[in-house]
Amino acid sequence: MKAPVLCTWEGWSDQLIGLLGKAAADSNGSTPFKAMLGWKGMVVWDETTDAVDLLRAYLEKVAQESCGQCTPCREGTQRLVAIMDRICAGDGQMGDLDEIRRVAVFISDSARCDVGRCLARPTLEIMDRYADQFVATIHEKRQVAKQVYEAAVTAPCISACPSNVDIPGYVEGIRMGNFDQALACVRKDCPMPGTIGRVCVRPCEANCRRGRLDEPIAIRALKRFLADNEMRTGAPSLQQPPAEYKAERVAIVGAGPAGLSCAYYLGTMGYHTTIFEAQETAGGMATYGIPSYRLPRDIMDYEVADVERLGAEIRYGVNVGEDITIEALAKEGYRSVFLAVGAPESSKMRCEGEDAGYECFMTGIHFLAEVSRGRCPVEGKKLVVVGGGNVAMDCVRSALRVGFTDVNLLYRRTEAEMPADPQEIEEAKEEGVKFHYLVAPVSIKHTDGKVSGLECQRMELGEPDASGRRRPVPVEGSNFVIDCDAIIPAVGQICVVDCVLPEEDSLTRWKTLIVDQMTFQSRTPSVFGGGDCITGPATLIAALAAGKKAARHIAQYIEQGQCQATLSEVLQTLVNGGGVFEPDEDFVFDGITHRADPAVLPPETRINDFSEVEGGLSLSQAVKEAERCLRCYRIAVALK
C-alpha cells in the first residue's frame, strides 16, 4: 500500500498501513482504498478523491447508525444527509456549507452518545481541507456521482475484542428489555455467550471508556445474563438452522472453542460439519482446563448442543493423525478441513528431575483434566504449583477443593508481571493460597521415587525481555527447599499440529500451523487452522474469533475455489489499529456511578466443593448496569 498523500488521522501507524497493504493489495499492487474518513480525521491515498461524495457517504452512515433516541442526532443527521444530497444533485447553495458546520457542531455538543458526538471533527476536517472543492461543486452546480464505499462501525470495547462483538449493541438491547435480540447480537460474533460470559479475560472492559470516568461496564456479566436468561426461560434462539443445507461438507479437527465456533458459523451458512474429537467430551481446554467452579459443565453442554442443532456432528474418541489422516478425510468427500487442535501439551520448567517420572509430579494441564473427570490424580496435604497464568490459578484453587490444605504458588517474577486475571489472583488469595514471588524451581527432591520437596532459587528483576516484562535474574547463593507432597508445573502449553499435519513446511519452529493471518488458510489450500494451534496458547475469545473468521473463508474457498481477505475485513483491521481507545483522553462527562459486580460465594464456603463461585446479575441489576454504557461508537467509511 502506497503512502497516503494526506493524513490527519491522529496516531495513524505507517507500519500498519504497510502491513495491510502487503496483505490486501490487489494483483497489480494498488491500494485497496482511495480514501478514508472517520472519527479521528481522514487518510487519502488517491488525489482524485471527491471529498464532497466522501463526506456525503460518511454522513449517510452516521444517520443510519443513529439510534434515534435523542432529537439532535435523530433529526440533525437526517438534515445533514438532505443537504449533502442537494449539493451532490447540483442544487446546493453557499449557505448550505455554513449550515452543515453549524448542525454538525450542534449535534456533537448535544447528542447523547458518540454516534453524534464524534460527527463534527471529521465533518469540519474534510470541509476545511477541501474547501475549494466544496465551493466549486456548488458554484458549478456539478452533479456528484455516488461512488462505492465500505463502512466500519467500532468502539473501544469492540476493537479490543478479538471477535469484534458489538458490545454497545447488545448492552443497549438489555437496557431496552429486548433480551432475545440482544443475545442474537452477541451470537453474530460469539457463539458461546454462556461460556464467554463466565471465563473471558475481558479485554473489552480494560478498554471501556466508562472506566475513564468511574468503573468499566460489567460487559462479561451482562453477556452471561443474556445466556442464563435464555436457559432459564427456555426461549428459542433467534438463530434457526438453515431451511436447506449445501451438498459440500467440512471436517473439523478438535471440538474445542475454535472448532465449535467454526462449526457454528458454517452451520449458519448452510454447511454440514463433522467434528473429530479425541476426548470423550467436547469443549477442549474450556472443559478439561477450566474447573467447574468457574464454568459449570451444563453451560458447555448447552452450547455444544446449540452447535449440533445447526448441523454439526461430533465424533468422539477419534484421533486425527492416528485413527484417520487429513488425506483420508479428503477422500471421504470433505471439501475442506479446519484444524483446531489447540495446545494440549505442557511446556517444561527446565528443572532437574521433571522427566524422572516421580510419583505426585504432574503437569497442570493433566491435573486439571483429571479433576474435571472427578478424579484426584495426586495426593497429600502440601502442594506446590509453579507458574503465574490462569492455568496456575485454576490448579491452586482446584487443589484446595480436592483436599490439599497447604497450597503454594511459585512465580519467578512479581505479582505486577503475572499474566493471570487479577480477579483469579485475588480469589485465590482469599481462599488461602500462599504466593511466593521471585522464586524459580531448580531441582525436584524425592524419597523412594515420590516427590518430597522442591529446591528453589530466589530471583531479582533485570532488564525487560522480548515480552516487555523485566527478566528474572538468579540471586547467587539463595537456594532453599520447600517441603511438599506434590508438584504441579503450569508454565505454558505446546501445540501438537505436527501430529496431524507433519509436513515441516506447514509449521513454524514453534510447531504452530502457518496460516494467512486474515483468511486462516494454510499452505495447503483446502486446510485452514485457528485457535491455539496457530497462535500458541491464547484466550478463549480469540479461539472463538478464529473459528468465526475461518468459517467465512472456508465458505469462500468452497464456493469460489480460492479465498482472500474482503475489503470489509481490511477496513475493520485498519480502524481497529487506528487508536480507538485513548487512555489519556480528557473526559467531558460527569455523574459518578458504581459498577454492578455479581455476588460471589464466601471463601470458607466455596473451597469445600466445585460449586460455581460467581453468581449472575438479576434483571434489575442488568438493566441498571446497561444504562451506564456511553455507546462509544466510532464510524469510518472508505472509498473503494
Residue, then its C-alpha position, 0 to 999 in steps of 0.5 A: m500500500k502506497a503512502p497516503v498523500l494526506c493524513t490527519w488521522e491522529g496516531w495513524s501507524d505507517q507500519l500498519i498501513g504497510l502491513l495491510g497493504k502487503a496483505a490486501a493489495d490487489s494483483n497489480g499492487s494498488t491500494p485497496f482504498k482511495a480514501m478514508l474518513g472517520w472519527k479521528g480525521m481522514v487518510v487519502w491515498d488517491e488525489t482524485t478523491d471527491a471529498v464532497d461524495l466522501l463526506r456525503a457517504y460518511l454522513e449517510k452512515v452516521a444517520q443510519e447508525s443513529c439510534g434515534q433516541c435523542t432529537p439532535c442526532r435523530e433529526g440533525t443527521q437526517r438534515l445533514v444527509a438532505i443537504m449533502d444530497r442537494i449539493c451532490a444533485g447540483d442544487g446546493q447553495m453557499g449557505d448550505l456549507d455554513e449550515i452543515r458546520r453549524v448542525a454538525v457542531f450542534i449535534s456533537d455538543s448535544a447528542r447523547c452518545d458518540v454516534g453524534r458526538c464524534l460527527a463534527r471533527p471529521t465533518l469540519e476536517i474534510m470541509d476545511r481541507y477541501a474547501d475549494q472543492f466544496v465551493a466549486t461543486i456548488h458554484e458549478k452546480r456539478q452533479v456528484a456521482k455516488q461512488v462505492y464505499e465500505a463502512a466500519v462501525t467500532a468502539p473501544c470495547i469492540s476493537a479490543c475484542p478479538s471477535n469484534v462483538d458489538i458490545p454497545g449493541y447488545v448492552e443497549g438491547i438489555r437496557m431496552g428489555n429486548f433480551d432475545q435480540a440482544l443475545a442474537c447480537v452477541r451470537k453474530d460474533c460469539p457463539m458461546p455467550g454462556t461460556i464467554g460470559r463466565v471465563c473471558v479475560r475481558p479485554c473489552e472492559a480494560n478498554c471501556r471508556r466508562g472506566r475513564l470516568d468511574e468503573p468499566i461496564a460489567i460487559r462479561a456479566l451482562k453477556r452471561f445474563l443474556a445466556d442464563n436468561e435464555m436457559r432459564t426461560g427456555a426461549p428459542s434462539l433467534q438463530q434457526p438452522p438453515a431451511e436447506y443445507k449445501a451438498e459440500r461438507v467440512a471436517i473439523v479437527g478438535a471440538g474445542p472453542a475454535g472448532l465449535s465456533c467454526a462449526y457454528y458459523l458454517g452451520t449458519m451458512g448452510y454447511h454440514t460439519t463433522i467434528f473429530e474429537a479425541q476426548e470423550t467430551a467436547g469443549g477442549m481446554a474450556t472443559y478439561g482446563i477450566p474447573s467447574y467452579r468457574l464454568p459449570r459443565d451444563i453451560m458447555d453442554y448447552e452450547v455444544a448442543d446449540v452447535e449440533r442443532l445447526g448441523a454439526e456432528i461430533r465424533y468422539g474418541v477419534n484421533v486425527g493423525e492416528d485413527i484417520t489422516i487429513e488425506a483420508l478425510a479428503k477422500e471421504g468427500y470433505r471439501s475442506v478441513f479446519l484444524a483446531v487442535g489447540a495446545p494440549e501439551s505442557s511446556k517444561m520448567r527446565c528443572e532437574g528431575e521433571d522427566a524422572g517420572y516421580e510419583c505426585f509430579m504432574t503437569g497442570i494441564h493433566f491435573l486439571a483434566e483429571v479433576s474435571r473427570g472427578r478424579c484426584p490424580v495426586e495426593g497429600k496435604k502440601l502442594v506446590v504449583v509453579g507458574g503465574g497464568n490462569v492455568a496456575m490459578d485454576c490448579v491452586r484453587s482446584a487443589l484446595r477443593v480436592g483436599f490439599t490444605d497447604v497450597n503454594l504458588l511459585y512465580r519467578r517474577t512479581e505479582a505486577e508481571m503475572p499474566a493471570d486475571p487479577q480477579e483469579i489472583e485475588e480469589a485465590k488469595e482469599e481462599g488461602v493460597k500462599f504466593h511466593y514471588l521471585v522464586a524459580p524451581v531448580s531441582i525436584k527432591h524425592t524419597d523412594g521415587k515420590v516427590s518430597g520437596l522442591e529446591c528453589q532459587r530466589m530471583e531479582l528483576g533485570e532488564p525487560d525481555a522480548s515480552g516487555r516484562r523485566r527478566p528474572v535474574p538468579v540471586e547467587g547463593s539463595n537456594f532453599v527447599i520447600d517441603c511438599d507432597a506434590i508438584i504441579p508445573a503450569v508454565g505454558q502449553i505446546c501445540v501438537v499440529d505436527c501430529v496431524l499435519p507433519e509436513e515441516d513446511s506447514l509449521t513454524r519452529w514453534k510447531t504452530l500451523i502457518v496460516d494467512q493471518m486474515t483468511f486462516q488458510s494454510r499452505t495447503p489450500s483446502v486446510f485452514g487452522g485457528g485457535d491455539c494451534i496457530t497462535g500458541p496458547a491464547t484466550l478463549i475469545a480469540a479461539l472463538a474469533a478464529g473459528k468465526k473468521a475461518a468459517r467465512h473463508i472456508a465458505q469462500y474457498i468452497e464456493q469460489g475455489q480460492c479465498q482472500a481477505t474482503l475489503s470489509e475485513v481490511l477496513q475493520t483491521l485498519v480502524n481497529g489499529g487506528g487508536v480507538f481507545e485513548p487512555d489519556e483522553d480528557f473526559v467531558f462527562d460527569g455523574i459518578t456511578h458504581r459498577a454492578d459486580p455479581a455476588v460471589l460465594p464466601p471463601e470458607t464456603r466455596i473451597n469445600d466443593f466445585s460449586e460455581v463461585e460467581g453468581g449472575l446479575s438479576l434483571s434489575q441489576a442488568v438493566k441498571e448496569a446497561e444504562r451506564c454504557l456511553r455507546c462509544y461508537r466510532i464510524a469510518v467509511a472508505l472509498k473503494 
